Amino acid sequence: MPEASHQAGPATDRQPRWAARYAEKCVTADEALSVLESGMRVYIHPGCAVPETLVEAMMRRGKEVEDVEIEHLMMFGKAPYAEPEWEGHSRHRSLFTGKNVRQAVREGRADYTPRFLSEVPGLFLNGQLPLDIALIHVSRPDEHGFCSYGVGVECTQAAAQTARYVIAQINDHMPRVHGDNFIHVNRLDYVVEDDRPIVELPRVRISEQHAKIGHYVAELIEDGATLQLGIGGIPDAVLHYLKDRKDLGLHSEMFSDGLVELVEAGVITGRKKTLHPGKVVARFVLGSRELFDFIDDNPLVEFHPSDYVNDPFIIAKNEKMVAINSAIQVDLTGQVCSDSMGYHVYSGIGGQVDFMRGAARSKGGVPVLALPSTARDDTISRIVLHLDEGAGVVTSRGDVHWLVTEYGRAYLHGKSVRERARALIDIAHPSFREQLEREATERHLL
């Protein structure tokens, strides 16, 4: 067990009792990670909240232990524990696969667990994945001793509630974000103070293709709608075309810098929301320092855990809910693959199905899947006769409503297979339409 690196005296009138306990828990990162033992399961705060200092200390300890399992959602930065030389010492379990662990999953050195994001916290809370250590990245405690999970609470709250040891990287750069997004000092076992900048994510350039898709999607969004969208060129393009809308709201897994512009322009107010009116509700953000400053102590913004934000029954309480998601490949019957390229896992199930089903059950809701019509410099069609061998169906053909490419929109819900095939071919890239028609005819889809 590590010993505290500095001690504090008894609480006084000016010093709350939690402050003395906080001081006793302050240690170096290496001292904190000395609790890591062989066979333990470790959770890491994902996204821009990755506690880099703690991860580095864990890796310095890593060659001294064996069979450590490391869990997290998509995380930015380095993931050395997924490299070949760490085999036998650590193995990663991906709950949503990011770029830094994609190769390890592909080569069988890491594992992928497909699960709706609304249900991931349950893996920890019900004991299916008992955690030994949670490495979290939080704000400095407020006057009551509460630290904010900052730029992301997602599944981290459940991890911190159930882990045997909670090790917190305390950072003055971490924003204090409202909502169900706090942990008290009393729950922390060890505290490592650190002031390194929080990981930022640069904005994606909006291409002409993104702009066309964004325009088609934006036409489906009415005044007073509540939005769910992700990050990247298409979501940013959608936001670009919403500057003339009124009283939009947000209930989303995440948001990025583009949303701030619409808030400041008075487009996103949340006044017409039927759930959490006047609030921007999310689980995390990915973006720049400017975005982090925007959410800091901002009463407009509330973060809540995944099992709340992503619950389809909660989502459906937002009237005129517009869910905008993407895909890797769609077949002519409407089956959607969005987590893999053939047998190779690319990302994860995520919250796509949660929000598609929530929006479908919302009064006036609009579930949308938006994707470019091609990949690899227009050499491959994303709209295909059948999904690639090994490709996973994330969103079933029974869940698909609107599907959008740069060539238009197709509404599939309640349509026959023949009607679906015709509508999807019409929004495929022109270079592939003749081939798709021929293949569909041969398979009696047309």
N, C-alpha and C positions, 0 to 999 in steps of 0.2 A: 504494500500500500504506500502511495506517495505521502510525504509529509508536507504540510502547508509551508510555502516559502516565506510567508510573513504572518505575524499574529496581530490580533486586534484586542484592545482592552475591553472591559465590560461596557454594556450599553449605557449611554448617558441621556440626558434630556434632549441633547442635540443629535444624538446618534441612535437611530432606531435599532432594535435588536437584530433585525435581519442584516444590518450592515456589518456587525461584528461577525456573524456567521459567514457572511460573504468573504470577509478578509481571511478567515480561517481556511476557506476552500480554495484560495488562490494559490496555484502551483505553476510550474513550467509545463510546457506541452509534453516533454519527455517524462516528467514525473507523473502526469495524468495518465499517459498511455502505458505506464508500467503495470497497470491493472490488466492489460491484454494478455490472455493466456491461450494456449492451444485449444482448439475446438470451439472457441467462442463465435458468436454471431454478432456482427457489428453493422449498425445502420449509419449512413452518412447523409446529412442534410443536403438535398440536391439543388439543381438549378444554379442561379447566381449566388445562392447562399452557401455554396460549398465551403466548409471550414478548412481552408488550405493548410493552415498551420498545424491543425490536428492531424490531417491526413499525412502530412510529411513526417510528423512524429510517429504515427502508426507504422509508416514504412521503415523508419529507422529501427523500430522494434520488430518488424515483420519477419526477418530472417531467424529470429530467436524462437519463433512459435511455428506450429503446424496446424493445418486444417482449419484455418480461420475463414468463415464465410462472411462476405461483405455485401450488404444490400443497399440499393438506392434506386431512385428514379433517374431520369436523365440529368446528368451532372456535367458541368463544364470544367475545363482544365484537364490536368493529367490524371491518369488512372493507372499508376505503375503496378498496382496489385493484380492487374489483368494481363501483365506481360508474361511471356513464357518462362522467364527465369524465376518467377514466383510460384510456379507450380509445386504443389505440396505444402507450401506455406499459407497461401490464400487462394480462395476461389470466389469469383464474383457471381452474385445472383442479380440479374437485371430485371427490375420491375417495369422499366421502360428504357429501351436501349438507345444510348446516345453514341455519338461518333467515337468517343474515346474508348468504348468497350465493344464496339460493333465487330471488330475483327476477332476478338477473343470469343465472342458468342459464335461467330461463324465457324471458327476452328475447333469448337467444342471445349475450349478452356474456361468458358464461363457459361452460365445457365440463363435461360430466359423464362420468366413466369408470366404467361398471358393471363390478364385479369382486368376487369373493368376498374378504372381508377376509383370509382365510388366505393369499391369493395376492398381496395388495398389496405386501408387502415384496419379492417377486420382481421387480416392475417396476423397482425400484432396483438390486437385487442382480444381475440378469441384463443390465442396461444398456439395457433398453427405454425407461426414463425416466432418463437420466443426469442427476444433480443437480450444479449448480455450488455452491450454498450451502444449508446446513441451519441454520436458526435454531432453537435448542433452549433449553429452560428447565430448569435442573438445580439440585441442591443444592450447597452449598459442599463442596469436596473433603474426604474423610476423611484420616486420618493417612497413608494409603498413596497418596493422590492420586486416588482414585476419586470421581466425582460420580454421584449417583443421578438417573435420569430422573424421579424423584419420582412425581407423581400419574398418570403415564402413560408407558408405553414403546411400546405398540402397534406402529406402523410406523416410529417415530422412530429406533430403533436401526439399522435397515437404511439409513435416510437418512443418518445420521451416519457410518456405515461407508463410504459410497460418495461422499459429496459432496466436491468439491474444497476447499471452505472450510467449516469447522464453527465457527459463532459461537454462543457459549453465554452466556445470561443466567444469572448465578449469584445465587441468592436464598436468604438464611437462612430464609425462610418455607417453602421447598420441603422436604417431608419426605424422609428417607432410607429408601427402601423396598427390601426384600431381593429376591432372585431374580436373574434374568438382566436386570438393570436398572441397569447402571453403565457409565460411560464414563470413561476415564482422562484426566487433564489433558493428557497428551502428545498425545492425538488432537484437542484443541481448538486452533484457529488463533488465535482472539481471544476474550477474556473481557470481559464487561461486567457489573460488579457492580451489583446493584440490590436494593432491599428493599421494593418495592411488594407489597401483598397479592396472593396468588394468587386468580384468578377463582373465585368460588363459585357454586354452583347451588342455588337454594332448593328445598325439598321441595314436591312436588305434593300438593294436598289430595285425600284419598281420598273419592270420591263414593259414594253408595249403589249406583250402577251398578258402580263398581270393586269395591266390597265383595262384591257378589253373584258377580261373575266370579272374584274372588280365592278365594272360598269353594269354588266348583266346582273350580278348579285345585288348591287345597290338598288336596282329597280324593284326588287322584291321587298324592300324595307320601307315601311310606312312611318309617318310621324308617330311618336309614342311607343315604338317597338323597343324591346329589350334584346340586347345582342350578346352572343357568345362567339368569340373569334380567337384565333391563335396568333402566331407570329410568322412573319415572312412577307413576300411580295404581294400575294393575293389579299391577305387581310389588310395590309396597309393600303392597297389600291381600293378596297371597298370603303375604307374610312375616307379616302380622298374624295369619293363621290357622295358623301353624306353631309357635306357642309351646308346644304340648304334644308336639312331636316330639322324638326323641332322636338324637343323633350325626349330624346332617346335615353335608354337606360343600359346598364351593363350588368349581367350575371354570367360570369365567365370563369373558366379555369384560370386564365391568365389575361394580361394585356401588356402592351408594349408602348413605346414612345408616341406612336401615332394617336393613341387615345387622348393623350394630354392636350393635343391641339384642339380636339373637338370639345373637350371640357372647357378649355379657356375661351373657345369661341361661343359658348353657350348652347351648343348642339346637344351635348350629353348633360342632362340635368337630373334624370331619374324621377322627375316629378310625376310621370304617368305610370311608374312601376306599381304593380299590384303586390309585390313582395319586396320588403326593404325599400320603400319609396324614398327617393332622395339620396340613395347610397349606391356607390359602385362596389359590387360584391365580386370577389375573386379569391383564388387560392395563392397565387404568386405572380410576380412580374419578371420579365426578361427584358433587359434594356440597358440604358445609359445611366450615368450619375444624375443627369437631369430628371430622369424618371424616378429614381430613388428619392431625390429631394422632393419631388411632387407628392409622393405618398407619405412622406414623413410627417407624422402628427396631423394628418389631413382628415378632418371629420367626415369628408365625403367618402373616403375609402375604407372598406371593411374587408379583412381577410378571414375566411372560415375554412375549416379542414375539408378534405376531399369527400368524406362520407356525408357531408352536408351540401356543399356547392354542387357536387356531381350527382346527387341523388335525383333520379328522373322525376320522382314525385314532388320534390322541392322545386326543380326546374320548371315543371308544368304549372306551378302556381303563378309564374310570371306570364301574364297575358301578352299576346303578340310576341312570343319568344322566337327569335330568329337565331338558329344555330348554324354556324358556317364552319364546315370541316373540309378536309382534303382527302385525297386518295392516291394510291400508286397505280392502281389498275381497276377497271370496271368491265365486267363481261356484258354481253348483249342481253342478258336476262336481268341485269341490275345488281348482281353480286359484287361487293366491294372489298378489295384487298387494300389495306392501308398500313400494314405492319411488316410486310416482308416482300422480298423480290425472289419469287420462287421459294426455294427452301431456306434462303438466307434472310434472317431476321434483320429488319432495318430500324424499327422503332418499337412500337408496342400498341396494344389495343387502345390505351389511353382513355380519354373521355368521350370519344366520338359517339359510341352507342348510347352512353348516358345522356348526351345532349340531343342526339337525334330523336331518341324516344321521348325525352322530356319536352322538346319543342313540338313533337307530333301530338302530344296530349295537352298542350297549351291552347287556350282559347285564342284562335287567330294565329297560331304558331306556324312557323315556316322552317322546316329542316332542309338544309342545303349542303350538298357536296360539290365542291369546286376544285377543278384540276386542269392543268394544261392538257391539250389533246394528244401531245406527243412527248417523247423523251429522247435523249441522246441525239440532239441536233436534228430533230424531226425524222429520225430513222426508225423509230418504234412508236406504234400507236398505243396509247394508254387505254383506249376502248377496244376490246378484243372479243373474239368469238367465245373463248373460254379463258379462264385465269390460267397463269403459268402453273406447271406441275409444282406442287409443294406450296403454292401461295395460300395464305390463310384468308378465310372469309371473316372479316371483322364486322361489317355491316351487312345484314342479310338483305336479299332482294325485297323482302316484305317490309323492311324499315326505310327504304329509300323513297324520298319524295322528289325534290328538285335535284337535278344534276346539271352542272354548268361547266362549259369550256369557253375558250375564246371565240367559238363559233356559234354560241347561243345557249339556250336553256331547254332541258327536256324534263317534263313532269311524268314520273313513272308510277306513282302510287295509284293503285286500283286499275292499272292498265294490264292488258294481256301480254304474254311473252312476245307475240307478234308486234303489238303496238310499241312495246319497249324497244325491241330491236330496231324498228323503223326510226323511232325518236332519237336513239343513241347514235345511229349511223349518220343522221342529219347533223349532229354536232361534233362528229369526229373530224379529224383533219381531212381535207379534200383528197389528199394523196392516198388515203387508205379506204375511202368510202366504197369504191368499186370492189376491192378485195373483200371488204366486210359484207357487202351485199351478196357477193357470190358465195361466200362461206355460209352466211345465214340461210340462203336459199337451199344450199346443199344439205343443211341440217334441218330443213323444214321449219326454221324460225320465221321465215317470211313466206 
